[in-house]
Amino acid sequence: MDFYSALISFLIALIITVIFFYGFRSRGPWGNFWTFFLVMFLVIWAGALWLTPIGPTWLDVAWVPIIILGIVLAIIMAASTPPERPTRIVVNEPEPEPEREPAIVGMFFWVSIIVLAAVIIYGIAAY
């Protein structure tokens, strides 16, 4: 079941990421396809291991709860995307320094990845 739950989670995460990234132009809080996909995949895989299986199964994996989890997570990540700022063109003024993203965003991402990996490892070991 672990291989199949990972495979189905991968496919569902890929489909939802492509829909949100290219269809809705939502890049997530980190602005990158791969970070959006990685967070989606890890959360969906953890959900596949920990959620109570209800509904139909495919390859011994209940896919309805993890699709719902993936859609809800994608909506939350799309809502947390910073809005696009309009570009301002000014002639004969020095260019201001670009704003740097705060380090807490990067730290939050890596802490989330480590916690999700630990949840997945514990879920596999408990099964």
Number of C-alpha atoms within 10 A of each C-alpha: 13 15 9 14 23 19 15 23 27 18 13 21 27 18 14 19 27 17 14 21 20 11 10 11 11 25 22 24 18 17 13 12 16 13 16 24 22 16 21 25 25 22 24 29 28 24 22 28 26 16 14 10 17 11 10 11 11 11 12 12 22 20 21 16 19 25 19 12 18 24 19 12 17 24 14 13 19 19 13 14 14 13 9 6 6 6 6 6 7 8 7 6 7 7 8 6 6 6 6 6 9 8 8 9 11 12 11 11 14 12 11 15 17 12 12 19 16 13 19 20 14 14 17 14 8 9 10
